[in-house]
C-alpha cells in the first residue's frame, strides 16, 4: 500500500502584506501531480489546513478543489485532520458532502467517523479516534489512529476533567487502548496527529516564526515513546521542516509545510512523504521535494549598490534585507532599493556601532544654536551617529513652520 503524507498547508496565509495564494495554487497542483504519478492508494493531510479560523473564500475553494482532485472523485481516500490554526467546526461541517467524494474530514480529537462505502473503498470499522479502511485493490485493511489538535478545552472534552496525569501518559494510554484492540498484525497501522512531538532527551525543536505555539514550556510536549508498538508510521503536522524523530524502522515524520512561510524557514526545501507499507513489516518512505513557490532569503549588505545589484538578479524571492552603514539610509537610497525589487518584506537599516566618547556625548554645551543642539541630542541617542541630511532638512522645516 502506498500513502502520501503532507501537512501544514496554511491555505490563505500571507507574508506580511504579500499574498501567497498564487504560489499555493501551484504547489497544490504539484502535490496532486505527485500523488497521481506515484499512484498512491491513500492521502493523509496532518492538520493546519488553513492559516486561521476564518479563511478567505479563495482559500476554502482551493482546499476543496485540491482534496477533490486528490481523491480522484472518490476513487482514492483522503483523510484530513484539523490543526491548531483550524476551526474544528469548519473542518467538520462539509463532512457529509465530502464523503461522497471519498474525503474524510476530522475536526475534533474525539471524533467517530460515520462509516460509508464507495465503489473503490469502504470504512470497515470506526470508533472514537480510529478508522479502518478496506481498499478494493488490497486484501488487507489499513487502520488510522487519528488525533486532531486539541487545545485545553478540547483536551478536557477528549480525556475528561482529570488533568492531573501528564498529557503524555493520558495520550499513551488512549493510543495503546485503541491499538491493542484494533491494530493487529493483519493490517497496516498508522498514527496521524497534529501536535508538538519530540524524542525524549533530544534537543528542543523550534516552532517556526509566526506559528501559533503548541509547546508551552514542557507541559504540552509529547514524547515519541508514547506511540504504541503496533504503529508502523506516524504522520505528524505542526513543525514546518521535514524531519524523522523516530527510527528508520518506525518513522515518526513531520512532512513539512509545502511553502516557506516565515524567514525562520529561509533556505529550507519542502517535501511530501511517500510511504510504502505492508502488514507486520517495516515501512519504507522517501521524501519528494516540492519545487514551486518563491524562496525566502535573508541578506545583509554594507553598500547600497551591492544590495541593488543582488536584488536585480534575484527577482523571484521574498527578501529580508539588512543594510549596514555608517549613517541612516537616505530617502533616495530607500527608494532605489524598493524600486529594484518588489518582494522586499523587511528592510532593516543597521547603523554600525562606533566608539562613543562618553565625555563628548554627555557634556553638551547648552549655549549652542538650536541646530547644533539637535545634532548633539541625536548623537546622544544613536551611538554617536550624526543625523543625515534628510533628518536635518526635516528638522529645519519644523523649525521654520
LUMVEX-538118 format. One record per residue (C-alpha): residue number from 1; x, y, z. Coordinates in nm, 3 decimals, m for minus. Layout:
num NUM&c1 X&c2 Y&c3 Z
...
END
This chain:
num 1&c1 0.000&c2 0.000&c3 0.000
num 2&c1 0.133&c2 0.343&c3 m0.099
num 3&c1 0.048&c2 0.651&c3 0.110
num 4&c1 0.119&c2 1.022&c3 0.060
num 5&c1 0.169&c2 1.225&c3 0.380
num 6&c1 0.153&c2 1.604&c3 0.372
num 7&c1 0.068&c2 1.872&c3 0.631
num 8&c1 0.064&c2 2.241&c3 0.724
num 9&c1 m0.083&c2 2.379&c3 0.403
num 10&c1 m0.184&c2 2.707&c3 0.577
num 11&c1 m0.406&c2 2.800&c3 0.284
num 12&c1 m0.475&c2 3.174&c3 0.280
num 13&c1 m0.154&c2 3.263&c3 0.465
num 14&c1 0.014&c2 3.593&c3 0.388
num 15&c1 0.373&c2 3.703&c3 0.432
num 16&c1 0.333&c2 4.049&c3 0.579
num 17&c1 0.149&c2 4.240&c3 0.300
num 18&c1 0.214&c2 3.973&c3 0.035
num 19&c1 m0.047&c2 3.713&c3 m0.063
num 20&c1 0.083&c2 3.358&c3 m0.118
num 21&c1 m0.233&c2 3.229&c3 m0.288
num 22&c1 m0.085&c2 3.204&c3 m0.639
num 23&c1 0.209&c2 3.004&c3 m0.501
num 24&c1 m0.029&c2 2.784&c3 m0.302
num 25&c1 m0.232&c2 2.706&c3 m0.615
num 26&c1 0.088&c2 2.596&c3 m0.791
num 27&c1 0.212&c2 2.380&c3 m0.504
num 28&c1 m0.130&c2 2.218&c3 m0.454
num 29&c1 m0.124&c2 2.126&c3 m0.825
num 30&c1 0.224&c2 1.980&c3 m0.768
num 31&c1 0.107&c2 1.766&c3 m0.474
num 32&c1 m0.185&c2 1.634&c3 m0.680
num 33&c1 0.056&c2 1.554&c3 m0.964
num 34&c1 0.291&c2 1.366&c3 m0.729
num 35&c1 0.000&c2 1.164&c3 m0.586
num 36&c1 m0.107&c2 1.065&c3 m0.937
num 37&c1 0.244&c2 0.991&c3 m1.067
num 38&c1 0.327&c2 0.783&c3 m0.760
num 39&c1 m0.012&c2 0.610&c3 m0.790
num 40&c1 m0.071&c2 0.637&c3 m0.415
num 41&c1 m0.362&c2 0.449&c3 m0.256
num 42&c1 m0.429&c2 0.697&c3 0.025
num 43&c1 m0.356&c2 1.061&c3 0.114
num 44&c1 m0.305&c2 1.194&c3 0.471
num 45&c1 m0.314&c2 1.569&c3 0.546
num 46&c1 m0.199&c2 1.616&c3 0.906
num 47&c1 m0.351&c2 1.948&c3 1.008
num 48&c1 m0.317&c2 2.326&c3 0.970
num 49&c1 m0.520&c2 2.304&c3 0.653
num 50&c1 m0.594&c2 2.679&c3 0.672
num 51&c1 m0.398&c2 2.961&c3 0.830
num 52&c1 m0.680&c2 3.088&c3 1.052
num 53&c1 m1.024&c2 3.009&c3 1.187
num 54&c1 m1.195&c2 3.229&c3 0.925
num 55&c1 m1.020&c2 3.158&c3 0.594
num 56&c1 m1.099&c2 3.353&c3 0.279
num 57&c1 m1.340&c2 3.226&c3 0.014
num 58&c1 m1.041&c2 3.173&c3 m0.218
num 59&c1 m0.858&c2 2.961&c3 0.041
num 60&c1 m1.166&c2 2.745&c3 0.108
num 61&c1 m1.224&c2 2.696&c3 m0.264
num 62&c1 m0.862&c2 2.590&c3 m0.316
num 63&c1 m0.887&c2 2.347&c3 m0.024
num 64&c1 m1.199&c2 2.168&c3 m0.152
num 65&c1 m1.080&c2 2.159&c3 m0.512
num 66&c1 m0.744&c2 2.014&c3 m0.408
num 67&c1 m0.899&c2 1.742&c3 m0.190
num 68&c1 m1.142&c2 1.651&c3 m0.467
num 69&c1 m0.858&c2 1.615&c3 m0.716
num 70&c1 m0.650&c2 1.415&c3 m0.467
num 71&c1 m0.944&c2 1.181&c3 m0.414
num 72&c1 m0.985&c2 1.127&c3 m0.790
num 73&c1 m1.356&c2 1.191&c3 m0.747
num 74&c1 m1.398&c2 0.923&c3 m0.484
num 75&c1 m1.158&c2 0.655&c3 m0.607
num 76&c1 m0.883&c2 0.734&c3 m0.354
num 77&c1 m0.948&c2 0.804&c3 0.017
num 78&c1 m0.818&c2 1.134&c3 0.152
num 79&c1 m0.807&c2 1.192&c3 0.529
num 80&c1 m0.753&c2 1.544&c3 0.667
num 81&c1 m0.745&c2 1.643&c3 1.034
num 82&c1 m0.757&c2 1.990&c3 1.191
num 83&c1 m0.452&c2 2.164&c3 1.335
num 84&c1 m0.407&c2 2.445&c3 1.583
num 85&c1 m0.476&c2 2.706&c3 1.312
num 86&c1 m0.804&c2 2.543&c3 1.207
num 87&c1 m1.159&c2 2.575&c3 1.334
num 88&c1 m1.264&c2 2.215&c3 1.407
num 89&c1 m1.624&c2 2.306&c3 1.331
num 90&c1 m1.532&c2 2.445&c3 0.990
num 91&c1 m1.341&c2 2.125&c3 0.911
num 92&c1 m1.627&c2 1.903&c3 1.028
num 93&c1 m1.904&c2 2.099&c3 0.854
num 94&c1 m1.878&c2 1.962&c3 0.496
num 95&c1 m1.812&c2 1.602&c3 0.605
num 96&c1 m2.145&c2 1.454&c3 0.480
num 97&c1 m2.085&c2 1.603&c3 0.134
num 98&c1 m1.712&c2 1.526&c3 0.140
num 99&c1 m1.779&c2 1.156&c3 0.199
num 100&c1 m1.947&c2 1.142&c3 m0.143
num 101&c1 m1.603&c2 1.224&c3 m0.286
num 102&c1 m1.409&c2 0.984&c3 m0.062
num 103&c1 m1.284&c2 1.265&c3 0.162
num 104&c1 m1.277&c2 1.212&c3 0.539
num 105&c1 m1.256&c2 1.534&c3 0.745
num 106&c1 m1.181&c2 1.511&c3 1.118
num 107&c1 m1.210&c2 1.830&c3 1.323
num 108&c1 m1.211&c2 1.705&c3 1.683
num 109&c1 m0.982&c2 1.463&c3 1.866
num 110&c1 m1.277&c2 1.266&c3 2.000
num 111&c1 m1.424&c2 1.212&c3 1.654
num 112&c1 m1.607&c2 0.899&c3 1.544
num 113&c1 m1.630&c2 0.895&c3 1.167
num 114&c1 m1.960&c2 0.773&c3 1.023
num 115&c1 m1.888&c2 0.458&c3 0.816
num 116&c1 m1.959&c2 0.471&c3 0.444
num 117&c1 m1.885&c2 0.266&c3 0.133
num 118&c1 m1.788&c2 0.375&c3 m0.216
num 119&c1 m1.702&c2 0.169&c3 m0.521
num 120&c1 m1.327&c2 0.156&c3 m0.454
num 121&c1 m1.307&c2 0.154&c3 m0.073
num 122&c1 m1.508&c2 0.146&c3 0.247
num 123&c1 m1.475&c2 0.234&c3 0.614
num 124&c1 m1.497&c2 m0.113&c3 0.760
num 125&c1 m1.470&c2 m0.005&c3 1.125
num 126&c1 m1.492&c2 0.323&c3 1.313
num 127&c1 m1.456&c2 0.406&c3 1.681
num 128&c1 m1.356&c2 0.723&c3 1.863
num 129&c1 m1.002&c2 0.802&c3 1.749
num 130&c1 m0.973&c2 0.528&c3 1.484
num 131&c1 m1.096&c2 0.435&c3 1.139
num 132&c1 m1.024&c2 0.117&c3 0.947
num 133&c1 m1.032&c2 0.126&c3 0.567
num 134&c1 m1.055&c2 m0.158&c3 0.317
num 135&c1 m0.938&c2 m0.072&c3 m0.032
num 136&c1 m1.061&c2 m0.257&c3 m0.338
num 137&c1 m0.714&c2 m0.346&c3 m0.469
num 138&c1 m0.570&c2 m0.470&c3 m0.137
num 139&c1 m0.650&c2 m0.782&c3 0.061
num 140&c1 m0.556&c2 m0.624&c3 0.395
num 141&c1 m0.702&c2 m0.320&c3 0.581
num 142&c1 m0.532&c2 m0.001&c3 0.696
num 143&c1 m0.605&c2 0.143&c3 1.041
num 144&c1 m0.561&c2 0.516&c3 1.108
num 145&c1 m0.536&c2 0.618&c3 1.473
num 146&c1 m0.617&c2 0.989&c3 1.447
num 147&c1 m0.569&c2 1.276&c3 1.693
num 148&c1 m0.662&c2 1.620&c3 1.562
num 149&c1 m0.515&c2 1.915&c3 1.750
num 150&c1 m0.661&c2 1.964&c3 2.096
num 151&c1 m0.643&c2 2.286&c3 2.294
num 152&c1 m0.714&c2 2.292&c3 2.667
num 153&c1 m1.093&c2 2.287&c3 2.620
num 154&c1 m1.083&c2 2.011&c3 2.360
num 155&c1 m0.841&c2 1.808&c3 2.572
num 156&c1 m1.090&c2 1.810&c3 2.858
num 157&c1 m1.362&c2 1.701&c3 2.616
num 158&c1 m1.135&c2 1.425&c3 2.484
num 159&c1 m0.980&c2 1.296&c3 2.802
num 160&c1 m1.221&c2 1.407&c3 3.075
num 161&c1 m1.159&c2 1.651&c3 3.359
num 162&c1 m0.869&c2 1.460&c3 3.514
num 163&c1 m0.571&c2 1.669&c3 3.401
num 164&c1 m0.350&c2 1.572&c3 3.695
num 165&c1 m0.193&c2 1.294&c3 3.496
num 166&c1 0.069&c2 1.402&c3 3.246
num 167&c1 m0.060&c2 1.451&c3 2.895
num 168&c1 0.199&c2 1.201&c3 2.772
num 169&c1 0.055&c2 0.933&c3 2.998
num 170&c1 m0.303&c2 1.010&c3 2.900
num 171&c1 m0.226&c2 1.002&c3 2.528
num 172&c1 m0.013&c2 0.690&c3 2.563
num 173&c1 m0.291&c2 0.505&c3 2.745
num 174&c1 m0.554&c2 0.620&c3 2.497
num 175&c1 m0.349&c2 0.523&c3 2.191
num 176&c1 m0.247&c2 0.192&c3 2.350
num 177&c1 m0.609&c2 0.100&c3 2.426
num 178&c1 m0.707&c2 0.164&c3 2.064
num 179&c1 m0.403&c2 m0.012&c3 1.920
num 180&c1 m0.437&c2 m0.319&c3 2.144
num 181&c1 m0.797&c2 m0.369&c3 2.038
num 182&c1 m0.790&c2 m0.282&c3 1.670
num 183&c1 m0.432&c2 m0.275&c3 1.535
num 184&c1 m0.324&c2 m0.636&c3 1.491
num 185&c1 m0.055&c2 m0.762&c3 1.254
num 186&c1 m0.303&c2 m0.843&c3 0.978
num 187&c1 m0.330&c2 m0.481&c3 0.863
num 188&c1 m0.126&c2 m0.162&c3 0.817
num 189&c1 m0.129&c2 0.058&c3 1.129
num 190&c1 m0.072&c2 0.434&c3 1.109
num 191&c1 m0.090&c2 0.713&c3 1.370
num 192&c1 m0.188&c2 1.057&c3 1.239
num 193&c1 m0.171&c2 1.361&c3 1.469
num 194&c1 m0.120&c2 1.735&c3 1.483
num 195&c1 0.083&c2 1.813&c3 1.793
num 196&c1 0.428&c2 1.900&c3 1.921
num 197&c1 0.621&c2 1.574&c3 1.949
num 198&c1 0.990&c2 1.508&c3 2.006
num 199&c1 1.223&c2 1.226&c3 2.102
num 200&c1 1.284&c2 1.209&c3 2.476
num 201&c1 1.616&c2 1.373&c3 2.565
num 202&c1 1.660&c2 1.525&c3 2.217
num 203&c1 1.731&c2 1.897&c3 2.158
num 204&c1 1.426&c2 2.122&c3 2.151
num 205&c1 1.271&c2 2.156&c3 1.806
num 206&c1 1.192&c2 2.521&c3 1.740
num 207&c1 0.844&c2 2.616&c3 1.622
num 208&c1 0.858&c2 2.842&c3 1.315
num 209&c1 0.816&c2 3.219&c3 1.344
num 210&c1 0.454&c2 3.323&c3 1.316
num 211&c1 0.331&c2 2.977&c3 1.417
num 212&c1 0.077&c2 2.969&c3 1.697
num 213&c1 0.278&c2 2.783&c3 1.961
num 214&c1 0.163&c2 2.447&c3 2.087
num 215&c1 0.452&c2 2.388&c3 2.323
num 216&c1 0.419&c2 2.599&c3 2.639
num 217&c1 0.728&c2 2.507&c3 2.839
num 218&c1 0.722&c2 2.128&c3 2.855
num 219&c1 0.359&c2 2.088&c3 2.960
num 220&c1 0.233&c2 2.008&c3 2.609
num 221&c1 0.542&c2 1.831&c3 2.476
num 222&c1 0.459&c2 1.477&c3 2.365
num 223&c1 0.739&c2 1.221&c3 2.350
num 224&c1 0.766&c2 0.973&c3 2.066
num 225&c1 0.794&c2 0.681&c3 2.309
num 226&c1 0.420&c2 0.723&c3 2.380
num 227&c1 0.347&c2 0.576&c3 2.034
num 228&c1 0.218&c2 0.217&c3 2.056
num 229&c1 0.446&c2 m0.057&c3 1.928
num 230&c1 0.185&c2 m0.165&c3 1.671
num 231&c1 0.216&c2 0.167&c3 1.485
num 232&c1 0.435&c2 0.134&c3 1.175
num 233&c1 0.446&c2 0.502&c3 1.071
num 234&c1 0.342&c2 0.824&c3 1.247
num 235&c1 0.226&c2 1.111&c3 1.022
num 236&c1 0.271&c2 1.441&c3 1.209
num 237&c1 0.183&c2 1.802&c3 1.141
num 238&c1 0.284&c2 2.132&c3 1.306
num 239&c1 0.660&c2 2.181&c3 1.255
num 240&c1 0.740&c2 2.313&c3 0.907
num 241&c1 1.070&c2 2.137&c3 0.836
num 242&c1 1.090&c2 1.775&c3 0.720
num 243&c1 1.232&c2 1.551&c3 0.992
num 244&c1 1.203&c2 1.196&c3 1.122
num 245&c1 1.211&c2 1.198&c3 1.503
num 246&c1 1.156&c2 0.822&c3 1.517
num 247&c1 1.370&c2 0.544&c3 1.374
num 248&c1 1.417&c2 0.411&c3 1.022
num 249&c1 1.220&c2 0.102&c3 1.123
num 250&c1 0.932&c2 0.304&c3 1.274
num 251&c1 0.941&c2 0.655&c3 1.132
num 252&c1 0.776&c2 0.946&c3 1.315
num 253&c1 0.772&c2 1.213&c3 1.046
num 254&c1 0.695&c2 1.581&c3 1.014
num 255&c1 0.637&c2 1.605&c3 0.638
num 256&c1 0.698&c2 1.986&c3 0.631
num 257&c1 0.482&c2 2.269&c3 0.503
num 258&c1 0.456&c2 2.297&c3 0.124
num 259&c1 0.598&c2 2.652&c3 0.118
num 260&c1 0.839&c2 2.856&c3 0.331
num 261&c1 0.604&c2 3.067&c3 0.542
num 262&c1 0.845&c2 3.271&c3 0.756
num 263&c1 1.206&c2 3.383&c3 0.739
num 264&c1 1.295&c2 3.131&c3 1.008
num 265&c1 1.236&c2 2.878&c3 0.727
num 266&c1 1.461&c2 3.061&c3 0.479
num 267&c1 1.659&c2 2.815&c3 0.266
num 268&c1 1.451&c2 2.510&c3 0.358
num 269&c1 1.347&c2 2.259&c3 0.093
num 270&c1 0.987&c2 2.145&c3 0.132
num 271&c1 0.867&c2 1.787&c3 0.080
num 272&c1 0.588&c2 1.535&c3 0.083
num 273&c1 0.648&c2 1.188&c3 0.224
num 274&c1 0.564&c2 0.876&c3 0.020
num 275&c1 0.523&c2 0.564&c3 0.235
num 276&c1 0.514&c2 0.200&c3 0.126
num 277&c1 0.358&c2 m0.027&c3 0.387
num 278&c1 0.262&c2 m0.391&c3 0.433
num 279&c1 0.115&c2 m0.562&c3 0.738
num 280&c1 0.363&c2 m0.671&c3 1.006
num 281&c1 0.666&c2 m0.531&c3 0.819
num 282&c1 0.882&c2 m0.221&c3 0.850
num 283&c1 0.760&c2 0.057&c3 0.624
num 284&c1 0.983&c2 0.235&c3 0.376
num 285&c1 0.944&c2 0.602&c3 0.290
num 286&c1 1.103&c2 0.865&c3 0.070
num 287&c1 1.072&c2 1.240&c3 0.070
num 288&c1 0.991&c2 1.408&c3 m0.259
num 289&c1 1.099&c2 1.771&c3 m0.289
num 290&c1 0.843&c2 2.033&c3 m0.386
num 291&c1 0.964&c2 2.278&c3 m0.649
num 292&c1 0.700&c2 2.552&c3 m0.657
num 293&c1 0.691&c2 2.868&c3 m0.453
num 294&c1 0.925&c2 3.161&c3 m0.405
num 295&c1 1.229&c2 3.117&c3 m0.186
num 296&c1 1.270&c2 3.328&c3 0.127
num 297&c1 1.613&c2 3.487&c3 0.167
num 298&c1 1.784&c2 3.682&c3 0.443
num 299&c1 2.062&c2 3.905&c3 0.305
num 300&c1 2.295&c2 4.160&c3 0.463
num 301&c1 2.493&c2 4.423&c3 0.268
num 302&c1 2.717&c2 4.711&c3 0.366
num 303&c1 2.674&c2 4.903&c3 0.038
num 304&c1 2.352&c2 5.010&c3 m0.129
num 305&c1 2.499&c2 4.943&c3 m0.475
num 306&c1 2.578&c2 4.580&c3 m0.387
num 307&c1 2.230&c2 4.532&c3 m0.245
num 308&c1 2.066&c2 4.670&c3 m0.560
num 309&c1 2.284&c2 4.450&c3 m0.783
num 310&c1 2.184&c2 4.135&c3 m0.590
num 311&c1 1.816&c2 4.235&c3 m0.578
num 312&c1 1.810&c2 4.289&c3 m0.954
num 313&c1 1.949&c2 3.939&c3 m1.014
num 314&c1 1.717&c2 3.759&c3 m0.768
num 315&c1 1.366&c2 3.876&c3 m0.850
num 316&c1 1.175&c2 3.553&c3 m0.775
num 317&c1 1.229&c2 3.576&c3 m0.400
num 318&c1 1.094&c2 3.730&c3 m0.084
num 319&c1 1.371&c2 3.918&c3 0.094
num 320&c1 1.454&c2 4.027&c3 0.445
num 321&c1 1.721&c2 4.285&c3 0.370
num 322&c1 1.960&c2 4.429&c3 0.628
num 323&c1 2.178&c2 4.725&c3 0.527
num 324&c1 2.475&c2 4.810&c3 0.748
num 325&c1 2.614&c2 5.160&c3 0.704
num 326&c1 2.786&c2 5.442&c3 0.886
num 327&c1 2.471&c2 5.652&c3 0.885
num 328&c1 2.098&c2 5.612&c3 0.833
num 329&c1 1.953&c2 5.537&c3 0.491
num 330&c1 1.861&c2 5.842&c3 0.286
num 331&c1 1.518&c2 5.867&c3 0.131
num 332&c1 1.654&c2 5.835&c3 m0.223
num 333&c1 1.854&c2 5.524&c3 m0.125
num 334&c1 1.546&c2 5.360&c3 0.024
num 335&c1 1.352&c2 5.446&c3 m0.293
num 336&c1 1.622&c2 5.295&c3 m0.518
num 337&c1 1.622&c2 4.973&c3 m0.314
num 338&c1 1.244&c2 4.935&c3 m0.323
num 339&c1 1.236&c2 5.005&c3 m0.697
num 340&c1 1.499&c2 4.735&c3 m0.758
num 341&c1 1.284&c2 4.454&c3 m0.613
num 342&c1 0.914&c2 4.420&c3 m0.541
num 343&c1 0.945&c2 4.135&c3 m0.293
num 344&c1 1.123&c2 4.312&c3 m0.007
num 345&c1 0.926&c2 4.212&c3 0.301
num 346&c1 1.151&c2 4.379&c3 0.560
num 347&c1 1.414&c2 4.646&c3 0.506
num 348&c1 1.628&c2 4.678&c3 0.817
num 349&c1 1.876&c2 4.969&c3 0.835
num 350&c1 2.158&c2 4.891&c3 1.077
num 351&c1 2.397&c2 5.168&c3 1.175
num 352&c1 2.743&c2 5.038&c3 1.256
num 353&c1 2.848&c2 5.099&c3 1.615
num 354&c1 3.123&c2 5.348&c3 1.664
num 355&c1 3.335&c2 5.408&c3 1.967
num 356&c1 3.149&c2 5.652&c3 2.187
num 357&c1 3.335&c2 5.930&c3 2.358
num 358&c1 3.134&c2 5.948&c3 2.678
num 359&c1 3.258&c2 6.297&c3 2.766
num 360&c1 3.174&c2 6.429&c3 2.422
num 361&c1 2.838&c2 6.252&c3 2.430
num 362&c1 2.704&c2 6.385&c3 2.757
num 363&c1 2.882&c2 6.718&c3 2.812
num 364&c1 2.659&c2 6.923&c3 2.586
num 365&c1 2.703&c2 7.298&c3 2.552
num 366&c1 2.354&c2 7.441&c3 2.601
num 367&c1 2.463&c2 7.779&c3 2.463
num 368&c1 2.489&c2 7.638&c3 2.109
num 369&c1 2.243&c2 7.725&c3 1.834
num 370&c1 1.939&c2 7.501&c3 1.800
num 371&c1 2.072&c2 7.301&c3 1.501
num 372&c1 2.392&c2 7.213&c3 1.688
num 373&c1 2.192&c2 7.117&c3 1.996
num 374&c1 1.976&c2 6.888&c3 1.784
num 375&c1 2.286&c2 6.721&c3 1.638
num 376&c1 2.429&c2 6.660&c3 1.986
num 377&c1 2.097&c2 6.529&c3 2.113
num 378&c1 2.066&c2 6.295&c3 1.814
num 379&c1 2.419&c2 6.164&c3 1.871
num 380&c1 2.343&c2 6.102&c3 2.239
num 381&c1 2.050&c2 5.876&c3 2.144
num 382&c1 2.213&c2 5.697&c3 1.849
num 383&c1 2.558&c2 5.575&c3 1.947
num 384&c1 2.732&c2 5.897&c3 1.838
num 385&c1 2.590&c2 5.881&c3 1.485
num 386&c1 2.549&c2 6.211&c3 1.302
num 387&c1 2.198&c2 6.282&c3 1.170
num 388&c1 2.184&c2 6.256&c3 0.792
num 389&c1 2.090&c2 6.536&c3 0.555
num 390&c1 1.724&c2 6.425&c3 0.529
num 391&c1 1.678&c2 6.446&c3 0.905
num 392&c1 1.846&c2 6.786&c3 0.927
num 393&c1 1.626&c2 6.921&c3 0.646
num 394&c1 1.317&c2 6.787&c3 0.822
num 395&c1 1.426&c2 6.944&c3 1.149
num 396&c1 1.481&c2 7.280&c3 0.980
num 397&c1 1.142&c2 7.253&c3 0.811
num 398&c1 0.978&c2 7.202&c3 1.151
num 399&c1 1.167&c2 7.499&c3 1.294
num 400&c1 1.057&c2 7.720&c3 1.007
num 401&c1 0.697&c2 7.612&c3 1.045
END
